[in-house]
Protein backbone atom coordinates (compact mmCIF):
# COMPACT_ATOMS: atom_id res chain seq x y z
CA UNK A 1 0.00 0.00 0.00
CA UNK A 2 1.47 3.30 -1.00
CA UNK A 3 0.38 6.65 0.33
CA UNK A 4 1.95 10.03 -0.19
CA UNK A 5 2.44 11.51 3.24
CA UNK A 6 2.73 15.22 3.98
CA UNK A 7 4.80 15.61 7.14
CA UNK A 8 5.33 18.60 9.34
CA UNK A 9 8.82 20.07 9.34
CA UNK A 10 8.29 22.28 12.38
CA UNK A 11 11.14 21.86 14.82
CA UNK A 12 13.78 20.99 12.25
CA UNK A 13 15.22 24.51 12.03
CA UNK A 14 18.28 23.55 14.03
CA UNK A 15 19.52 21.95 10.81
CA UNK A 16 17.73 24.25 8.41
CA UNK A 17 18.79 22.62 5.18
CA UNK A 18 17.81 19.15 6.54
CA UNK A 19 20.65 17.22 5.02
CA UNK A 20 22.36 19.73 2.76
CA UNK A 21 25.53 21.07 4.30
CA UNK A 22 26.64 24.60 3.45
CA UNK A 23 30.20 25.03 2.23
CA UNK A 24 31.35 26.68 5.48
CA UNK A 25 29.83 23.84 7.53
CA UNK A 26 31.61 21.01 5.77
CA UNK A 27 34.88 21.61 7.61
CA UNK A 28 33.33 21.79 11.09
CA UNK A 29 30.56 19.18 11.01
CA UNK A 30 31.62 15.66 11.90
CA UNK A 31 28.93 13.09 11.29
CA UNK A 32 28.06 11.19 14.48
CA UNK A 33 28.19 7.45 14.87
CA UNK A 34 24.98 5.79 16.04
CA UNK A 35 24.59 2.71 18.22
CA UNK A 36 20.91 1.77 18.38
CA UNK A 37 20.29 -0.74 21.16
CA UNK A 38 16.86 -2.35 21.33
CA UNK A 39 15.63 -5.17 23.53
CA UNK A 40 12.43 -7.11 23.04
CA UNK A 41 9.58 -6.60 25.54
CA UNK A 42 11.75 -4.72 28.03
CA UNK A 43 9.32 -2.90 30.35
CA UNK A 44 10.35 0.55 31.51
CA UNK A 45 9.42 -0.63 35.04
CA UNK A 46 12.41 -2.98 34.85
CA UNK A 47 15.04 -0.26 34.35
CA UNK A 48 16.30 1.33 37.54
CA UNK A 49 16.65 4.74 35.87
CA UNK A 50 12.82 4.68 35.90
CA UNK A 51 12.28 2.68 39.09
CA UNK A 52 14.59 0.46 41.13
CA UNK A 53 11.86 -1.52 42.90
CA UNK A 54 12.48 -4.64 40.79
CA UNK A 55 16.06 -4.59 39.50
CA UNK A 56 19.22 -2.53 39.31
CA UNK A 57 20.41 -1.84 35.74
CA UNK A 58 23.55 0.26 36.26
CA UNK A 59 24.81 0.02 32.70
CA UNK A 60 21.57 1.00 30.99
CA UNK A 61 21.24 3.74 33.62
CA UNK A 62 24.60 5.13 32.48
CA UNK A 63 22.98 6.19 29.23
CA UNK A 64 20.40 8.23 31.16
CA UNK A 65 22.94 9.57 33.66
CA UNK A 66 25.14 10.77 30.81
CA UNK A 67 22.28 11.75 28.52
CA UNK A 68 18.49 12.05 28.49
CA UNK A 69 15.70 9.90 29.95
CA UNK A 70 12.29 10.10 28.25
CA UNK A 71 9.36 9.48 30.61
CA UNK A 72 6.55 9.63 28.03
CA UNK A 73 8.11 7.63 25.19
CA UNK A 74 5.61 5.27 23.59
CA UNK A 75 4.89 3.08 20.59
CA UNK A 76 2.30 3.36 17.84
CA UNK A 77 1.35 -0.36 17.87
CA UNK A 78 2.48 -2.48 20.81
CA UNK A 79 3.60 -5.71 19.17
CA UNK A 80 7.04 -6.85 18.02
CA UNK A 81 7.30 -6.91 14.22
CA UNK A 82 5.01 -3.90 13.62
CA UNK A 83 7.05 -1.81 16.05
CA UNK A 84 10.26 -2.74 14.26
CA UNK A 85 8.76 -1.88 10.88
CA UNK A 86 7.74 1.53 12.23
CA UNK A 87 11.22 2.15 13.60
CA UNK A 88 12.88 1.27 10.29
CA UNK A 89 10.52 3.26 8.07
CA UNK A 90 9.30 6.10 10.26
CA UNK A 91 5.73 5.24 9.25
CA UNK A 92 2.65 3.92 11.02
CA UNK A 93 1.93 0.24 10.48
CA UNK A 94 -1.09 0.88 8.25
CA UNK A 95 1.34 2.60 5.86
CA UNK A 96 4.15 0.02 5.85
CA UNK A 97 1.73 -2.94 5.86
CA UNK A 98 3.12 -4.64 8.96
CA UNK A 99 0.00 -4.23 11.10
CA UNK A 100 0.60 -7.52 12.94
CA UNK A 101 3.20 -10.27 13.19
CA UNK A 102 1.82 -12.29 10.27
CA UNK A 103 0.92 -9.90 7.45
CA UNK A 104 3.84 -8.97 5.17
CA UNK A 105 5.98 -5.86 5.39
CA UNK A 106 5.87 -3.61 2.31
CA UNK A 107 9.45 -4.08 1.07
CA UNK A 108 9.19 -1.10 -1.28
CA UNK A 109 9.35 1.13 1.81
CA UNK A 110 12.61 3.00 2.33
CA UNK A 111 14.32 2.19 5.63
CA UNK A 112 16.64 4.58 7.41
CA UNK A 113 19.65 2.18 7.29
CA UNK A 114 19.45 2.35 3.48
CA UNK A 115 19.80 6.11 3.63
CA UNK A 116 22.77 5.90 6.00
CA UNK A 117 24.47 3.35 3.76
CA UNK A 118 23.84 5.50 0.70
CA UNK A 119 25.40 8.49 2.46
CA UNK A 120 28.64 6.64 3.18
CA UNK A 121 28.04 5.17 6.63
CA UNK A 122 29.33 1.73 7.61
CA UNK A 123 26.18 -0.13 8.67
CA UNK A 124 25.46 -3.41 10.46
CA UNK A 125 22.66 -5.28 12.22
CA UNK A 126 23.07 -8.03 14.82
CA UNK A 127 20.34 -9.80 16.76
CA UNK A 128 16.58 -9.92 16.38
CA UNK A 129 14.87 -8.29 13.41
CA UNK A 130 11.82 -10.62 13.50
CA UNK A 131 10.77 -10.28 9.85
CA UNK A 132 12.58 -10.69 6.55
CA UNK A 133 15.76 -12.63 5.94
CA UNK A 134 17.66 -9.94 4.07
CA UNK A 135 17.58 -6.57 5.85
CA UNK A 136 18.16 -3.64 3.53
CA UNK A 137 20.83 -1.04 4.00
CA UNK A 138 23.31 -2.97 6.14
CA UNK A 139 26.82 -3.96 5.04
CA UNK A 140 26.83 -6.92 7.39
CA UNK A 141 24.13 -8.71 9.35
CA UNK A 142 23.62 -11.76 11.51
CA UNK A 143 19.97 -11.98 12.55
CA UNK A 144 17.92 -14.55 14.41
CA UNK A 145 15.27 -16.39 12.39
CA UNK A 146 11.89 -15.22 13.69
CA UNK A 147 11.93 -15.07 17.49
CA UNK A 148 15.24 -16.89 17.74
CA UNK A 149 16.45 -19.01 20.66
CA UNK A 150 18.17 -18.19 23.93
CA UNK A 151 20.42 -21.26 23.87
CA UNK A 152 22.87 -22.03 21.04
CA UNK A 153 20.95 -19.80 18.61
CA UNK A 154 20.79 -20.04 14.84
CA UNK A 155 21.62 -16.95 12.76
CA UNK A 156 20.83 -15.88 9.22
CA UNK A 157 23.77 -14.27 7.44
CA UNK A 158 24.65 -13.16 3.93
CA UNK A 159 26.65 -16.35 3.62
CA UNK A 160 23.96 -18.74 4.84
CA UNK A 161 22.67 -19.95 8.19
CA UNK A 162 24.93 -20.78 11.11
CA UNK A 163 24.58 -21.90 14.73
CA UNK A 164 26.68 -20.41 17.53
CA UNK A 165 27.15 -22.17 20.85
CA UNK A 166 26.42 -20.05 23.89
CA UNK A 167 23.85 -17.70 25.38
CA UNK A 168 22.11 -15.44 22.89
CA UNK A 169 22.56 -12.12 24.75
CA UNK A 170 26.31 -12.69 25.08
CA UNK A 171 26.61 -13.83 21.47
CA UNK A 172 24.81 -10.83 19.97
CA UNK A 173 27.13 -8.57 21.95
CA UNK A 174 30.20 -10.51 20.78
CA UNK A 175 29.09 -10.03 17.18
CA UNK A 176 28.49 -6.30 17.65
CA UNK A 177 31.83 -5.64 19.35
CA UNK A 178 33.70 -7.80 16.83
CA UNK A 179 32.21 -5.74 13.99
CA UNK A 180 33.09 -2.46 15.71
CA UNK A 181 36.62 -3.64 16.44
CA UNK A 182 37.64 -5.70 13.42
CA UNK A 183 35.18 -5.60 10.52
CA UNK A 184 33.82 -2.10 9.98
CA UNK A 185 35.58 0.43 7.78
CA UNK A 186 37.40 2.72 10.21
CA UNK A 187 37.38 5.49 7.60
CA UNK A 188 33.61 5.89 7.79
CA UNK A 189 31.15 6.90 10.49
CA UNK A 190 29.06 3.92 11.56
CA UNK A 191 25.43 3.05 12.30
CA UNK A 192 25.05 -0.15 14.32
CA UNK A 193 21.73 -1.82 15.13
CA UNK A 194 22.39 -3.99 18.21
CA UNK A 195 19.12 -5.86 18.81
CA UNK A 196 18.55 -8.20 21.74
CA UNK A 197 16.11 -11.11 21.77
CA UNK A 198 15.83 -10.85 25.55
CA UNK A 199 13.61 -10.56 27.47
CA UNK A 200 11.07 -12.05 25.05
CA UNK A 201 8.98 -15.02 26.17
CA UNK A 202 9.69 -17.88 26.95
CA UNK A 203 12.28 -16.55 29.36
CA UNK A 204 15.54 -18.51 29.67
CA UNK A 205 18.15 -16.71 31.76
CA UNK A 206 21.76 -17.75 31.49
CA UNK A 207 22.66 -20.55 33.93
CA UNK A 208 24.34 -18.09 36.30
CA UNK A 209 21.40 -15.66 36.31
CA UNK A 210 18.91 -18.53 36.55
CA UNK A 211 20.49 -19.72 39.79
CA UNK A 212 20.90 -16.20 41.18
CA UNK A 213 17.42 -14.86 40.39
CA UNK A 214 15.55 -18.02 41.38
CA UNK A 215 16.48 -17.17 44.97
CA UNK A 216 15.08 -13.62 44.81
CA UNK A 217 11.66 -12.39 45.95
CA UNK A 218 10.11 -9.39 44.22
CA UNK A 219 7.45 -6.90 45.34
CA UNK A 220 4.01 -7.46 43.87
CA UNK A 221 2.24 -4.75 41.84
CA UNK A 222 -0.72 -3.23 43.64
CA UNK A 223 -3.02 -4.27 40.77
CA UNK A 224 -1.94 -7.94 40.67
CA UNK A 225 -5.46 -9.09 41.60
CA UNK A 226 -7.33 -6.59 39.42
CA UNK A 227 -10.98 -7.54 38.73
CA UNK A 228 -11.32 -5.12 35.75
CA UNK A 229 -14.29 -3.24 37.18
CA UNK A 230 -15.00 0.18 35.66
CA UNK A 231 -13.49 -0.84 32.34
CA UNK A 232 -14.94 -2.28 29.17
CA UNK A 233 -15.15 -5.65 27.47
CA UNK A 234 -11.59 -5.62 26.15
CA UNK A 235 -9.86 -5.70 29.54
CA UNK A 236 -12.29 -8.31 30.86
CA UNK A 237 -11.89 -10.68 27.88
CA UNK A 238 -8.13 -10.46 27.26
CA UNK A 239 -6.25 -13.74 27.78
CA UNK A 240 -3.01 -12.74 29.46
CA UNK A 241 -3.74 -13.40 33.12
CA UNK A 242 -0.79 -14.91 34.99
CA UNK A 243 -2.85 -17.57 36.74
CA UNK A 244 -5.23 -18.52 33.95
CA UNK A 245 -3.12 -18.16 30.81
CA UNK A 246 0.61 -18.35 31.58
CA UNK A 247 1.94 -21.83 30.80
CA UNK A 248 3.66 -24.18 33.23
CA UNK A 249 6.35 -25.90 31.21
CA UNK A 250 6.67 -23.03 28.71
CA UNK A 251 6.98 -20.19 31.20
CA UNK A 252 7.47 -21.56 34.72
CA UNK A 253 10.18 -24.16 34.02
CA UNK A 254 8.02 -27.11 35.08
CA UNK A 255 9.12 -30.23 33.25
CA UNK A 256 6.44 -32.09 31.23
CA UNK A 257 7.19 -35.26 33.19
CA UNK A 258 6.50 -33.38 36.44
CA UNK A 259 3.09 -32.32 35.15
CA UNK A 260 2.36 -35.84 33.91
CA UNK A 261 3.22 -37.38 37.27
CA UNK A 262 0.76 -35.02 38.96
CA UNK A 263 -2.11 -36.12 36.69
CA UNK A 264 -4.32 -33.01 36.57
CA UNK A 265 -2.78 -29.64 37.32
CA UNK A 266 -5.25 -26.78 37.72
CA UNK A 267 -5.90 -24.26 36.39
CA UNK A 268 -5.55 -25.79 32.95
CA UNK A 269 -3.70 -23.30 30.76
CA UNK A 270 -2.85 -23.11 27.10
CA UNK A 271 0.65 -24.46 26.47
CA UNK A 272 2.98 -24.29 23.53
CA UNK A 273 3.43 -27.77 22.13
CA UNK A 274 6.37 -29.30 23.99
CA UNK A 275 7.05 -25.79 25.31
CA UNK A 276 9.80 -26.86 27.68
CA UNK A 277 11.91 -29.17 25.56
CA UNK A 278 11.47 -27.30 22.31
CA UNK A 279 13.75 -24.69 23.93
CA UNK A 280 15.72 -26.66 26.49
CA UNK A 281 16.59 -29.39 24.01
CA UNK A 282 19.03 -26.93 22.43
CA UNK A 283 21.20 -27.07 25.56
CA UNK A 284 24.28 -29.28 25.37
CA UNK A 285 25.39 -31.58 28.22
CA UNK A 286 27.66 -28.96 29.78
CA UNK A 287 24.88 -26.36 29.75
CA UNK A 288 22.31 -28.79 31.15
CA UNK A 289 24.59 -29.62 34.04
CA UNK A 290 24.47 -25.95 35.01
CA UNK A 291 20.68 -25.63 34.67
CA UNK A 292 19.55 -28.92 36.23
CA UNK A 293 20.16 -28.17 39.95
CA UNK A 294 17.96 -25.05 39.80
CA UNK A 295 15.34 -26.82 37.70
CA UNK A 296 15.24 -29.63 40.26
CA UNK A 297 14.53 -27.18 43.09
CA UNK A 298 11.71 -25.49 41.15
CA UNK A 299 10.11 -28.78 40.12
CA UNK A 300 10.42 -30.31 43.59
CA UNK A 301 8.73 -27.29 45.16
CA UNK A 302 5.94 -27.34 42.56
CA UNK A 303 5.28 -31.04 43.07
CA UNK A 304 5.18 -30.76 46.84
CA UNK A 305 3.18 -27.54 47.18
CA UNK A 306 1.03 -26.78 44.15
CA UNK A 307 -1.93 -29.12 44.86
CA UNK A 308 -2.55 -27.57 48.28
CA UNK A 309 -2.19 -23.95 47.19
CA UNK A 310 -5.14 -21.59 46.95
CA UNK A 311 -5.64 -19.68 43.71
CA UNK A 312 -4.26 -16.58 45.39
CA UNK A 313 -1.11 -18.46 46.41
CA UNK A 314 -0.78 -19.92 42.89
CA UNK A 315 -1.02 -16.45 41.38
CA UNK A 316 1.69 -15.17 43.69
CA UNK A 317 3.95 -18.16 42.95
CA UNK A 318 3.54 -17.68 39.19
CA UNK A 319 4.32 -13.98 39.55
CA UNK A 320 7.57 -14.74 41.39
CA UNK A 321 8.63 -17.37 38.86
CA UNK A 322 7.83 -14.91 36.05
CA UNK A 323 9.88 -12.12 37.60
CA UNK A 324 12.78 -14.42 38.43
CA UNK A 325 13.16 -15.53 34.82
CA UNK A 326 12.23 -12.24 33.14
CA UNK A 327 14.52 -10.10 35.29
CA UNK A 328 17.30 -12.69 35.07
CA UNK A 329 17.21 -12.21 31.29
CA UNK A 330 17.33 -8.43 31.71
CA UNK A 331 20.31 -8.63 34.05
CA UNK A 332 22.28 -10.24 31.21
CA UNK A 333 21.17 -7.50 28.83
CA UNK A 334 22.41 -4.88 31.26
CA UNK A 335 25.78 -6.62 31.68
CA UNK A 336 26.21 -6.74 27.92
CA UNK A 337 25.16 -3.14 27.33
CA UNK A 338 27.97 -2.31 29.75
CA UNK A 339 30.42 -4.22 27.56
CA UNK A 340 29.48 -2.12 24.54
CA UNK A 341 29.62 1.17 26.45
CA UNK A 342 33.03 0.19 27.83
CA UNK A 343 34.26 -0.61 24.32
CA UNK A 344 33.18 2.79 23.05
CA UNK A 345 34.87 4.54 25.99
CA UNK A 346 38.09 2.56 25.77
CA UNK A 347 38.44 3.14 22.05
CA UNK A 348 37.77 6.87 22.00
CA UNK A 349 34.42 6.49 20.24
CA UNK A 350 32.02 7.76 22.91
CA UNK A 351 32.53 11.46 22.26
CA UNK A 352 30.90 11.48 18.84
CA UNK A 353 28.55 8.50 19.17
CA UNK A 354 24.82 8.69 19.78
CA UNK A 355 23.82 5.74 21.97
CA UNK A 356 20.12 4.87 22.17
CA UNK A 357 18.53 2.29 24.44
CA UNK A 358 14.90 1.33 23.91
CA UNK A 359 12.52 -1.61 23.59
CA UNK A 360 10.15 -2.52 20.77
CA UNK A 361 7.32 -1.85 23.24
CA UNK A 362 6.41 -2.01 26.91
CA UNK A 363 5.31 -5.09 28.83
CA UNK A 364 3.10 -6.06 31.76
CA UNK A 365 4.99 -7.25 34.82
CA UNK A 366 1.95 -8.49 36.70
CA UNK A 367 0.12 -5.16 36.63
CA UNK A 368 -3.61 -5.88 36.27
CA UNK A 369 -2.66 -9.53 36.73
CA UNK A 370 -1.20 -9.57 33.22
CA UNK A 371 1.85 -10.49 31.18
CA UNK A 372 2.41 -9.56 27.50
CA UNK A 373 1.54 -6.18 25.89
CA UNK A 374 -0.79 -5.05 22.98
CA UNK A 375 -3.02 -2.64 24.87
CA UNK A 376 -2.85 1.15 24.76
CA UNK A 377 -2.74 1.04 28.57
CA UNK A 378 0.49 2.49 29.93
CA UNK A 379 2.58 -0.59 30.82
CA UNK A 380 2.22 -1.81 27.23
CA UNK A 381 2.06 1.54 25.43
CA UNK A 382 5.01 3.25 27.11
CA UNK A 383 8.52 2.14 26.23
CA UNK A 384 11.92 2.91 27.73
CA UNK A 385 13.96 5.50 25.85
CA UNK A 386 17.40 6.70 26.95
CA UNK A 387 19.74 8.65 24.63
CA UNK A 388 23.35 9.71 25.18
CA UNK A 389 25.31 12.13 22.95
CA UNK A 390 28.18 13.80 24.81
CA UNK A 391 28.44 17.60 24.45
CA UNK A 392 25.12 17.68 22.61
CA UNK A 393 22.70 16.30 25.23
CA UNK A 394 22.93 17.65 28.76
CA UNK A 395 23.89 14.86 31.17
CA UNK A 396 21.12 13.76 33.49
CA UNK A 397 18.36 15.46 31.49
CA UNK A 398 14.75 14.29 31.61
CA UNK A 399 12.06 14.85 28.98
CA UNK A 400 8.32 14.27 29.50
CA UNK A 401 7.14 15.17 25.97
CA UNK A 402 5.00 12.70 24.00
CA UNK A 403 7.51 10.97 21.70
CA UNK A 404 7.17 7.72 19.74
CA UNK A 405 9.13 4.99 18.01
CA UNK A 406 7.73 6.69 14.89
CA UNK A 407 10.29 9.47 15.49
CA UNK A 408 13.53 7.50 15.59
CA UNK A 409 14.30 7.41 11.87
CA UNK A 410 13.95 11.15 11.35
CA UNK A 411 15.94 11.88 14.51
CA UNK A 412 18.90 9.79 13.36
CA UNK A 413 18.75 11.21 9.85
CA UNK A 414 18.72 14.81 11.06
CA UNK A 415 21.55 14.15 13.49
CA UNK A 416 23.63 12.90 10.55
CA UNK A 417 22.38 15.71 8.27
CA UNK A 418 20.76 13.25 5.87
CA UNK A 419 17.54 14.34 4.21
CA UNK A 420 14.41 12.51 5.36
CA UNK A 421 11.97 11.13 2.77
CA UNK A 422 8.62 12.90 2.64
CA UNK A 423 6.94 9.54 3.34
CA UNK A 424 8.16 9.51 6.96
CA UNK A 425 5.49 10.46 9.50
CA UNK A 426 7.44 11.10 12.67
CA UNK A 427 9.07 14.18 14.10
CA UNK A 428 12.76 14.55 14.78
CA UNK A 429 13.64 14.59 18.48
CA UNK A 430 16.58 16.90 17.86
CA UNK A 431 14.95 20.00 19.43
CA UNK A 432 14.30 18.01 22.61
CA UNK A 433 17.79 16.52 22.66
CA UNK A 434 19.20 20.03 22.36
CA UNK A 435 16.97 21.32 25.14
CA UNK A 436 14.90 23.48 22.79
CA UNK A 437 11.53 22.20 23.97
CA UNK A 438 9.73 25.30 22.70
CA UNK A 439 10.37 24.07 19.16
CA UNK A 440 8.48 20.83 19.91
CA UNK A 441 4.90 21.18 18.71
CA UNK A 442 3.33 17.74 19.26
CA UNK A 443 1.02 17.46 22.25
CA UNK A 444 -0.64 14.09 21.50
CA UNK A 445 0.18 10.78 19.82
CA UNK A 446 -1.84 8.27 17.80
CA UNK A 447 -2.02 4.52 18.55
CA UNK A 448 -3.61 1.63 16.62
CA UNK A 449 -3.54 -2.10 17.47
CA UNK A 450 -4.83 -4.68 14.94
CA UNK A 451 -4.04 -8.29 15.92
CA UNK A 452 -7.53 -9.58 16.70
CA UNK A 453 -8.72 -12.28 16.66
CA UNK A 454 -5.40 -13.65 17.74
CA UNK A 455 -3.26 -14.81 20.65
CA UNK A 456 -4.18 -13.11 23.96
CA UNK A 457 -7.50 -11.91 22.49
CA UNK A 458 -6.80 -8.18 22.80
CA UNK A 459 -9.45 -6.38 20.77
CA UNK A 460 -8.64 -3.98 17.95
CA UNK A 461 -8.46 -0.41 19.09
CA UNK A 462 -7.11 3.00 18.29
CA UNK A 463 -6.73 6.09 20.41
CA UNK A 464 -5.17 9.43 21.26
CA UNK A 465 -2.90 10.06 24.22
CA UNK A 466 -1.59 13.32 25.64
CA UNK A 467 0.03 14.07 28.98
CA UNK A 468 -3.30 14.39 30.76
CA UNK A 469 -5.75 12.02 29.07
CA UNK A 470 -6.13 8.85 27.04
CA UNK A 471 -9.15 8.27 24.80
CA UNK A 472 -9.57 4.79 23.31
CA UNK A 473 -12.01 3.31 20.79
CA UNK A 474 -12.40 -0.48 20.77
CA UNK A 475 -14.03 -1.56 17.51
CA UNK A 476 -14.65 -4.58 15.27
CA UNK A 477 -16.78 -6.95 17.38
CA UNK A 478 -17.51 -4.27 20.00
CA UNK A 479 -18.09 -0.53 19.84
CA UNK A 480 -16.82 0.81 23.15
CA UNK A 481 -14.99 3.95 24.24
CA UNK A 482 -12.81 4.46 27.30
CA UNK A 483 -11.28 7.61 28.78
CA UNK A 484 -8.57 7.76 31.44
CA UNK A 485 -7.27 10.67 33.47
CA UNK A 486 -3.55 9.94 33.42
CA UNK A 487 -2.77 12.32 36.29
CA UNK A 488 -5.52 11.31 38.73
CA UNK A 489 -5.65 7.62 37.77
CA UNK A 490 -2.12 6.53 36.79
CA UNK A 491 -3.01 2.85 37.26
CA UNK A 492 -5.87 3.24 34.71
CA UNK A 493 -8.39 1.49 36.91
CA UNK A 494 -11.42 3.63 36.14
CA UNK A 495 -12.74 4.65 32.72
CA UNK A 496 -14.45 8.04 33.02
CA UNK A 497 -15.83 8.11 29.48
CA UNK A 498 -19.45 8.16 30.74
CA UNK A 499 -18.80 10.68 33.50
CA UNK A 500 -20.70 13.87 32.54
CA UNK A 501 -17.98 16.00 34.14
CA UNK A 502 -15.67 14.89 31.31
CA UNK A 503 -18.05 15.49 28.37
CA UNK A 504 -16.08 18.48 27.14
CA UNK A 505 -12.80 16.54 27.33
CA UNK A 506 -14.33 13.63 25.39
CA UNK A 507 -15.64 15.90 22.65
CA UNK A 508 -12.36 17.77 22.36
CA UNK A 509 -10.31 14.57 22.20
CA UNK A 510 -12.62 13.00 19.61
CA UNK A 511 -12.07 16.00 17.34
CA UNK A 512 -8.29 15.76 17.80
CA UNK A 513 -8.39 11.99 17.27
CA UNK A 514 -10.20 12.48 13.96
CA UNK A 515 -7.59 15.05 12.96
CA UNK A 516 -4.77 12.62 13.77
CA UNK A 517 -6.39 9.85 11.72
CA UNK A 518 -6.57 12.23 8.78
CA UNK A 519 -3.01 13.44 9.32
CA UNK A 520 -1.62 9.90 9.39
CA UNK A 521 -3.85 8.68 6.53
CA UNK A 522 -5.82 6.21 8.66
CA UNK A 523 -9.57 5.72 8.26
CA UNK A 524 -12.62 3.50 8.81
CA UNK A 525 -12.15 2.22 5.26
CA UNK A 526 -8.65 1.04 6.15
CA UNK A 527 -9.94 -0.52 9.38
CA UNK A 528 -12.40 -2.59 7.35
CA UNK A 529 -9.74 -3.41 4.75
CA UNK A 530 -7.35 -4.81 7.36
CA UNK A 531 -10.12 -6.82 9.03
CA UNK A 532 -10.85 -8.47 5.69
CA UNK A 533 -7.25 -9.20 4.71
CA UNK A 534 -6.59 -10.60 8.18
CA UNK A 535 -9.49 -13.02 7.65
CA UNK A 536 -8.08 -14.03 4.26
CA UNK A 537 -4.61 -14.50 5.71
CA UNK A 538 -5.97 -16.84 8.42
CA UNK A 539 -7.70 -18.97 5.78
CA UNK A 540 -4.37 -19.61 4.09
Beta strands, then each sheet from edge to edge (+ up, - down):
strand 1: 33-39
strand 2: 68-70
strand 3: 73-74
strand 4: 122-127
strand 5: 140-143
strand 6: 154-157
strand 7: 160-163
strand 8: 190-195
strand 9: 353-359
strand 10: 385-388
strand 11: 397-399
strand 12: 403-404
strand 13: 444-449
strand 14: 461-466
strand 15: 469-474
strand 16: 480-485
sheet 1: 7+ 6- 5+ 4+ 8+ 1+ 9+ 10- 2+ 11+
sheet 2: 3+ 12+
sheet 3: 13+ 14- 15+ 16-
end
